Amino acid sequence: MSYLWVAIGSALGGLLRYVITRWTINVSANFPFGTVLINVVGSFVIGYFGTLTLQSGKYPASDNTRLFVMVGICGGFTTFSSFSLQTFDLLRTGAWGKAIANAVFSVLLCVGAVAVGHILAQQSVDRWAIAETAEEEQTG
């Protein structure tokens, strides 16, 4: 049953992300304000809801409810919220070095991974275009 709650929450989070992205598209032409807004809101929600719904919190919630909101909705909405929560937990427990390393490594490695993925995809597209051109020249 937990998987179903996560799936439903993920769908809602993804839909909400799309709505906000479309809503902010005009102001996001030169800087991804929509994405920043999504990441900040998602980070706030996971921190706020996660704290309030702990078993020792003001409004204890079931595991499925927490999974629905924190893994499902926040995860579908933004994975940045999970990263932010983990970094905050490191800071809160006094692990400043680990928190800084997490932030630096996450940002650098993720941006690097996007760059590598982009480069590899572009190379594939270029190879496919060359192969199609060569095939057209042979058949034409």
KOLNU-443722 format. One record per residue (C-alpha): residue number from 1; x, y, z. Coordinates in nm, 2 decimals, m for minus. Layout:
<drentors>
   i     xx     yy     zz
 NUM      X      Y      Z
...
</drentors>
This chain:
<drentors>
   i     xx     yy     zz
   1   0.00   0.00   0.00
   2   0.29   0.23   0.07
   3   0.40   0.21  m0.30
   4   0.05   0.33  m0.41
   5   0.06   0.63  m0.17
   6   0.40   0.73  m0.30
   7   0.29   0.69  m0.67
   8  m0.02   0.90  m0.61
   9   0.18   1.17  m0.43
  10   0.44   1.17  m0.70
  11   0.18   1.22  m0.97
  12   0.03   1.51  m0.78
  13   0.38   1.66  m0.71
  14   0.48   1.63  m1.08
  15   0.15   1.79  m1.19
  16   0.19   2.07  m0.94
  17   0.55   2.13  m1.07
  18   0.43   2.15  m1.42
  19   0.15   2.40  m1.33
  20   0.40   2.63  m1.15
  21   0.65   2.60  m1.43
  22   0.39   2.70  m1.68
  23   0.26   2.98  m1.45
  24   0.61   3.13  m1.41
  25   0.73   3.07  m1.77
  26   0.73   3.45  m1.86
  27   0.94   3.55  m1.56
  28   1.18   3.25  m1.61
  29   1.31   3.34  m1.96
  30   1.65   3.45  m1.84
  31   1.67   3.28  m1.50
  32   1.49   2.97  m1.37
  33   1.28   3.15  m1.12
  34   1.01   2.89  m1.14
  35   1.25   2.61  m1.05
  36   1.39   2.81  m0.76
  37   1.04   2.87  m0.64
  38   0.96   2.50  m0.67
  39   1.27   2.40  m0.49
  40   1.22   2.65  m0.21
  41   0.85   2.56  m0.16
  42   0.93   2.19  m0.17
  43   1.21   2.23   0.08
  44   0.98   2.43   0.31
  45   0.70   2.17   0.28
  46   0.92   1.87   0.36
  47   1.08   2.06   0.66
  48   0.75   2.19   0.79
  49   0.53   1.88   0.74
  50   0.81   1.64   0.84
  51   0.86   1.81   1.17
  52   0.50   1.85   1.26
  53   0.41   1.49   1.18
  54   0.69   1.31   1.36
  55   0.56   1.06   1.62
  56   0.69   1.30   1.88
  57   0.55   1.60   1.69
  58   0.24   1.82   1.74
  59   0.04   1.62   1.48
  60   0.18   1.27   1.45
  61   0.09   1.11   1.12
  62   0.10   0.76   0.99
  63   0.39   0.63   0.79
  64   0.17   0.62   0.48
  65   0.07   0.98   0.52
  66   0.43   1.09   0.56
  67   0.53   0.88   0.26
  68   0.25   1.03   0.06
  69   0.36   1.39   0.13
  70   0.73   1.37   0.18
  71   0.84   1.10  m0.07
  72   0.54   1.13  m0.30
  73   0.44   1.49  m0.34
  74   0.77   1.65  m0.24
  75   0.97   1.39  m0.44
  76   0.75   1.44  m0.75
  77   0.75   1.81  m0.70
  78   1.13   1.84  m0.63
  79   1.41   1.62  m0.52
  80   1.57   1.93  m0.39
  81   1.35   1.91  m0.09
  82   1.51   1.58   0.02
  83   1.86   1.72  m0.04
  84   1.77   2.03   0.17
  85   1.62   1.82   0.45
  86   1.93   1.59   0.46
  87   2.17   1.89   0.46
  88   1.96   2.06   0.74
  89   1.97   1.75   0.95
  90   2.35   1.74   0.92
  91   2.37   2.10   1.03
  92   2.12   2.05   1.31
  93   2.33   1.77   1.45
  94   2.65   1.97   1.43
  95   2.80   1.79   1.13
  96   2.89   2.11   0.96
  97   3.17   1.96   0.75
  98   2.94   1.69   0.62
  99   2.67   1.94   0.55
 100   2.90   2.16   0.35
 101   3.05   1.86   0.17
 102   2.69   1.74   0.09
 103   2.60   2.08  m0.05
 104   2.92   2.12  m0.26
 105   2.93   1.76  m0.39
 106   2.56   1.75  m0.46
 107   2.56   2.07  m0.66
 108   2.89   2.01  m0.84
 109   2.83   1.65  m0.92
 110   2.47   1.70  m1.03
 111   2.55   1.99  m1.25
 112   2.85   1.79  m1.38
 113   2.62   1.49  m1.44
 114   2.38   1.72  m1.64
 115   2.67   1.84  m1.84
 116   2.80   1.49  m1.91
 117   2.45   1.37  m2.00
 118   2.40   1.66  m2.23
 119   2.74   1.61  m2.40
 120   2.67   1.24  m2.45
 121   2.32   1.30  m2.58
 122   2.44   1.57  m2.82
 123   2.72   1.34  m2.95
 124   2.46   1.06  m3.01
 125   2.23   1.31  m3.20
 126   2.53   1.42  m3.41
 127   2.62   1.06  m3.49
 128   2.26   0.98  m3.58
 129   2.25   1.29  m3.81
 130   2.58   1.19  m3.98
 131   2.45   0.83  m4.02
 132   2.12   0.95  m4.17
 133   2.30   1.18  m4.41
 134   2.54   0.91  m4.52
 135   2.24   0.67  m4.57
 136   2.05   0.93  m4.78
 137   2.36   0.99  m4.99
 138   2.40   0.62  m5.06
 139   2.03   0.57  m5.15
 140   1.98   0.90  m5.33
</drentors>
